[in-house]
């Protein structure tokens, strides 16, 4: 069983930055691919960024060059640094751990609100 807890969301002006954290407990996540997703109002949840167990990263086209995903396996934590935020990026941001013993785990989400 893995528990994921996101933090770092909040209210920020357009052009500002936030750093989200996803702290895992219950199992080490070093062997799992991890992802950040977001669900904007009225839209489906969508992938923002992912990082493999080996550190390979992947980003949605809309965030390339502005967002950075990273992991600290010693802290069992994954981060999402978000720069130059846009108002349309207001959403609930979720952390996901892929295929931990065949199970995908999700956090409860953290709200990011970007004001214009």
Residue, then its C-alpha position, 0 to 999 in steps of 0.5 A: x500500500x502506498x499513500x501519496x500526499x501532495x502539497x505546495x498548491x495555492x494562489x499565485x499570479x500569472x507569471x509566478x511560480x509554485x513548487x509542488x511536492x508529492x510525498x510517498x509513504x508505505x512503500x519506496x517509490x524508487x522503482x516506480x514511474x511517477x507522474x503529475x496530472x491536473x484536472x481543470x474545471x470542466x475538463x478531464x484529468x490530463x498528464x502534465x509530466x512524468x519521470x521514470x524510475x531511471x530519471x527520464x522525463x516527459x512533459x505535455x507540450x503546453x508545459x515544456x520549458x516551464x515545468x520541471x519534474x524531479x524525484x528524490x528517492x532518498x526522501x521518497x518524494x517527487x516534485x513539480x516546479x512550475x514557472x511562468x504559470x498561466x491562468x488556464x493552468x488553474x486546476x487540481x494537481x494530482x500525483x500518481x505512482x505507476x505499477x507499484x506491485x501492479x497497482x497505480x496509486x493517486x494522491x488526493x490532489x492539491x489546488x493551484x489557482x492562477x489569477x490573471 
